[in-house]
């Protein structure tokens, strides 16, 4: 990931040999985050069931952690279904539990990737 960030910052710089400003660095980091999601998250996404995807899409609406009760409501799942898919996605390292009743993406770039795909 570090190499990817450096590469994209270098590409974002207008004249990298003369230095890189904060704006160019931010642009490069943004491109690298999107690319990392394509590299690391998309292959996982391609293996997920429709219900797994619904669970993650329901999470992507939030800027940080998501209450599992919100996921149930948004995805139209019962509490038992939410528990099942929560466990599956944790075991696949797609999400992590942040505290009781809340989860978030293991990689924040996954949230951005899902939002961009919508």
N, C-alpha and C positions, 0 to 999 in steps of 0.2 A: 504494500500500500504506500509506503514511504516513497518508493521509486516512482510510482504512478503520480503522486502529488507533485513531486519535483519536476517530473516530465511535463505535466499539464501547466504548472506555473511558468516553466521555461517557455512553453508554447504560447502562453497568454501574454508574455512580455513583448512589448513593441520592439525594443532593442535590448535584449537580455544582457549583452556584453557591457552595457552602460549602467546596469542595475535594474532591479525590479521594484516597482512601487507597490504600496499596499493594495490598491485597486486591482492591479494585475495579479497579485498573489491571491486575492479573494476570488477572482474569476477562475484562476487555475484550480483552486481548491474545490470550487463548486463543480467544475467539469470532472475532476477526479472523483468526487463523491458519487456523481451520477454513473461514471464508468465503473466504479467499484461495485455498485449495486448490480450493474449488468453482469459483471464478472462473477460475483459471489452470490447474489440473491436470485437472479433469474434462473440459474440451473435448479435451485431448490424449488422455486415457484413452479417450474415445469413438471415437477414430480408430485405436486400437491393435488389433493382431491378438490372438488368444487366447494365442499363445506369448509375445508381448510382455508381456501382462498377467500370465502365469504367472511370467515373469522378475521383474517388479516386485513381485508378491505374495511371491515367495520372498525378496526383499530386505527387505520391510517387517517381517519378523520381527526384524531386528537394529536396535539403537538407534543405530548409526552406520554405518560402512562395512561392506560385505559382501564376503567372499571369493568370487570367481567359482566356485571349486570347491564352495562351499556352495550357490550358486544352481543349479549343475548337478545336485547331489544332490537338493535340495528340489523342483526343477521337473522332474526326470526328463529332463534334456537331456544330449546328448553335449557334449564340449568344443568341437567345431566349431559346434554349434547355439548354445552359450553365446556364442561369439565373434561369431557373426552377429547375434544379438539384442543383445548388448552394443554393437556398433558402430551398429546401427540406433537404439537408445535414446539413445546419446551424440549422434548426429546430430540427433535430435529434441529435444535439450536436456532430456531427462527425467532422465538420470543423468550423473555425471562420474566419471572415473577418479581415484582418490585416490593410488594408488601401484600398482606392478606387481601385478596379480592381484586388485585390490580396486576396488569402485565404491561410490558412494553417490548418494542422490537429489540432484538439482540444487537442489531446494527441499525443505527438511526437512518442510514442511507436507504434502507429498505422502505421506510415510510415515504421518503421523498420519491423513490422509484414508483411505488404504488400510486401515489398522487399524480405523478406525471403520466402514468398509464391510463388513468381514468378519463 
